[in-house]
Amino acid sequence: MKAALITTAALVLLTAGCGTYRTGRWVVVETHRAQIVSPLAGDLSDALAMEMFRNVADKLVLPVEGPIQDPRTPQMFEYVAETPAVGGVWPTNTVWLTLMANKRDVIFGSRIHGIKDDLGRAERAATLFTQALDQHGVRYRVRKGSDPLFWGP
């Protein structure tokens, strides 16, 4: 029975491809506070990072929550923006934004739970972050990925 299930799952993934499997897919825009190329920017301050995050969330009409701080890591803070649940049900295929910052790094994230084609919406949100960073002369690195397809041993 177990072999039949594994064979069936393998055939589905081979014929349909991993791109049709619904999983978490993300785009991360990372910057280090020391990588400022414009003398006008001076530093990517917490206030500027929060302003950029709020502007992108406003453009996507997403409410912002934060700052979220863990007492165990007071040097770090996080903001999130996501579509709220309606009647206790979370909508699917919506973009979820995060801002995480500490003394050294500022990370803007854009995430979506969906198929490979849905990643384009997360990429467009990440583009809004990169455009704002470009305006302030801040260097950054963009990474893309997805959550593992299978959990467990």
C-alpha positions, -999 to +999 in steps of 0.1 A: +000+000+000+028+024+010+047+017-022+016+023-043+010+057-026+046+067-032+045+056-068+012+076-074+027+107-058+058+104-079+038+100-111+017+130-103+048+152-097+065+139-128+035+145-151+022+177-136+055+190-123+064+206-090+052+239-103+016+228-099+020+218-063+006+243-038+034+253-013+049+284+002+069+304-023+090+335-014+111+363-026+135+380-001+152+413-006+182+415+018+203+445+026+231+452+051+232+485+069+268+491+059+261+488+021+250+523+015+262+538-018+246+572-017+260+598+006+226+613+009+211+582+024+236+581+052+222+549+067+192+527+062+176+536+095+148+517+112+125+546+105+133+546+068+129+508+065+095+510+083+084+539+060+094+518+029+075+488+042+044+508+050+044+524+016+046+490-002+019+476+021-003+506+014+001+502-024-010+466-020-038+476+004-025+454+032-029+464+069+004+465+088+010+449+122+040+457+143+064+462+157+065+426+168+094+420+193+104+390+212+118+398+247+145+372+241+158+392+211+153+429+219+178+440+192+154+427+165+120+437+154+095+426+128+065+440+109+040+420+089+013+429+064-012+404+052-048+401+041-069+396+073-090+365+079-127+369+071-150+350+095-120+330+108-110+318+074-077+330+059-078+338+022-056+317-001-032+330-028-026+363-011+007+380-007+022+382+028+049+409+035+075+409+063+101+433+074+128+420+098+156+441+111+184+439+136+216+458+141+232+445+109+205+435+084+172+446+071+152+420+053+121+426+033+101+395+024+073+388+001+056+354+004+026+336-012+012+301-008+003+288-042+016+272-074+047+283-093+026+307-115+015+326-083+050+335-075+048+364-099+026+383-075+052+379-048+079+390-072+059+422-081+056+431-044+094+425-040+100+448-070+083+476-050+108+471-023+138+471-047+125+503-064+123+520-030+158+508-021+171+520-054+157+555-048+177+557-016+209+543-031+209+511-010+225+479-023+205+447-019+204+410-029+172+393-041+167+356-034+138+333-044+127+300-032+100+277-020+092+256+010+099+218+008+072+198-009+072+171+017+075+174+055+086+147+079+112+118+078 
